[in-house]
């Protein structure tokens, strides 16, 4: 057993070495660290920064796969700690609809023209950012049909672009539940989505060797970014750190546009 593991690690090291010598690998690592820092001090924005920028470097399919894989190793287990506190009645239809639509979104991610998908990513990120900045909330009473529609949209968007959070956050905030319960429901939803997406990608074979290498590099950097962001900005006002996060997310979406490929070496 020990010999088998040693052989596998040696082979992994030999195969990974060429990837580690590529500048794009370390550019992705820098983006991961930045996304982690933003998520650490603002509580959101990791995917909104990581996915559009990395999609412009390694392609949308790999960028989404890498994000979900290292998210599975970091934020996902943390979210399940809130399962006893969440509102299961509100969460259930949302999650079921999201799971049902996720494969359709993932099909688009895999088969769509990468250039078209990158433009779509830019539009999705900017729309989601506008939702966050506007403070918009769903004003009606959360019902099963509405939850199914919101969950379906979130699942399709998450599968196709890796981004589904802001619209779900805006919907959950309309709930009559207490803030701790709302926060718990959001955290559990993220974890359930991440788990299902990772399982689907694993089943389809989308977690390729280079995706695993990128994710292994990203995982400790993302955790380090989360810790750094939380510590460094602990004394900042909510308005200031959210403004910084909004600017960084908008900049990442704009720089990731195909129009500016020369800026990031493509």
N, C-alpha and C positions, 0 to 999 in steps of 0.2 A: 504493500500500500504506500509506504513512504517513498519507495523507489519510483512508483508510478507518478506520484505527486511531484517529485523532484524532476522527473523527465518532462512532465507537462509544463512546469514552470520554466524550465530551460528552453523548451520549444517556444513558449509564449514570449519569453524575453527576446529570442532571436527574431521572431516574427514582428514583434512590436517595435524593435529598434529602428527600422526604416521610418515608421510613423513618427517616432519621437524626434527624428532629425528634420522633420518637415516644419517650416515656419508656421504653416496654417494650424498645426496641432497646438502650438503655444499661443497663437492668436485666439483660438477657441478657448484655451485655458484662461487667458486674460479676460475674455468676455464672461466666462463662468464666474470668475472672482468678482467682477463688477456687478453681475446680476445678483450674486449672493449678498454682497454688501448692501445693495439697494433693497433687497428683500428683508435683510436684517434690520435696517433702520426704519423702513416704511411699512413693513408687513405685507407688501405686495410687489409685483413688478419683475420678479425673477424671470418668468417665461416671456414677458413682454420685451425684455432686453435680450435675453439669450437667443430665442428662436429666430427672429428676423435677421439678426446679425450673423448667426452661425449658418442660417440657411443660405446666405450669400457667399459663404466660404465652402461648406461641405454639402450643400444642397438641402432642400426642405425635408426630404424623407429621413436623411441621417440626422439632421438637427433635431427633429421631433423625437426620433428614436433615442438619441443620446440624452435628451432632456428627461424623458420619462424613465429611462433606466437609472440615471443618477438620482432622480427625484424619488424613485422607488427605494433607494438605499439611504435616503436622508429624511425628507419631509414626510413621506408616506407613513412610516411607522408611528411618527409623532401624532399624526392626525387621528389614528385609530384609538389613541388614549382618551379621546373625547366622546366615544361612541355611547357611553351611558348618559351623557348630558344632552345629546342632540335631540331634536324633535323628529322622531322616527316617522310620525304620520305625515309630516310635510316633506321629509327627505325621501321617503320610499317612491312616490310616483316620479319625482324629479330624477332619481337615480335610475329607475327602470327605463324611463324614456331615453336617458342619456346613453345607457348601455345598448339599447336597441339601435340607436342612430350612430353610435361610434363606428361600427364596421363600415358603414356607408361613407362616413368622413374619411376613414383610413384608406378606403378604396380610391377616393379622390387624391389623397396625399401621395399614394404610390403611382397612380396612373396619369395624373394630370401633367401637363407640360410644366417643367420646373420654373421656367421664366414666368409663366402665367400665375403659378402658385405663389411665387415671390411677390408679385404685384398684389395678389389677394391677401397675402400676409401683411403687407404694409397697410392696406385698407382696414383689415380687421384690427390690427394693433391701434391704429389711429382712432377708429370708432370706439374701441374698448377704452382707450385713454380718455376720449371725450366723455364717455359715460361716467368714468371715475371722477373727472374734474368737475363735471356739471353738478354732481351730487344728486343726480336723478334717482328716484326710487319708484318702484311699482306701488301705486296708491290704492289698488283694489285689495280685496281680501284674498289671500292665497287659497286657491281651490285646486282640486285634482286635475281638471282639464287644463287650467293655466299652467300648473306645475308640469304636466306632460309636455306642453308646448315649449316651455322654457328649458326643460331637461332635454328634449329632443334637439333644440337648437344648440344647446351647450355640448351635447354629445357629438353632433355632426361637426361643429366648429372645432371641438377639441381633437377629433379624429383627423380632420383635414389640415389643421394649422397648429395643433397643440395648445391652443388658447381658448379657454371657455370661461374663465373665472369672473370677470367684472359683471357680466350680465346676471350671473347666478348670485353674486354678492348683492347687487341692486335688488334682486327679487327677494332674497332672504331678509333683507333689511325692512321689507314691508310687513314682515310677520309680527304677530302680537306677542311672540315669545320674548323673554327677557334677553338682554344683550349677551350674557354668557351662553345661553342656549342657542342663539343665532350664530355666535362665533363657533360653537361646537358643531353645529350643523354644517357650516361652511367647511370647516376643517375635515370633517368626516366625508363630505362630498368629494373634496379634492383627493382624499386617500382612496376612496372607492373608484374614482375615475382613473387615477394613476395605476391602481392595481389591475383594473380591467384592460386598460390600454397596453400595459406591459405584458399581460397574459396574451392578448391578441397578437401583439408584435412578436412575442416568442413563438407562438403557434405558427405564424406565417413566415418565420425565419428572417425577420427584419433586423434582429439583433446580430448583425454581422460582426466579424472580428474587429474591424476598425471602429465600429460603434462601441463595442465593449472597451477597447483601449481608450477612446475618448471619454467614456463614462467613468472609467477607473481614475483617469487624470482629473476629471471634473468633480468627482465626489468629495475628496478632501478639500479641494479649493472652494467648493460651494459651501461646505460646512464652515470653513475658515472665514468666508465672506459673511455668512450669517452671524457668526460670533463677533467679527470685527464691526459690522454695521450696527449691531445691537449695542455694543460697548461704546463705540466712537460717538454715536449720535444719541446716546441716552440722555444727554442734557439739553438737546435741541428742542425747540418748540415744534408742535405738530405741524403748524403751517409751513415752517421753513424746510423740514425734511420731506414733507410731501411735495413741495415746490421743486426741490432738487430731484426727487424721483420722477416727477412729471417731465421735467426737462430732459433727463437722461433717457427716458423711454421714448419721447418724441424724437430726440436726436438719433437713437438707435434705429428707429423705424425709417427715418429719412435717409440716413447713411446707408441702410441696407437696400434701398431702392436700386434696381438694376441700372438706373441712370448714373449712379456713383460707384460702379464696380471698380473703377481705377483707384479709388481711395483705399480699398482694402485688398488690392493685389490680385483681383480676378481679371 
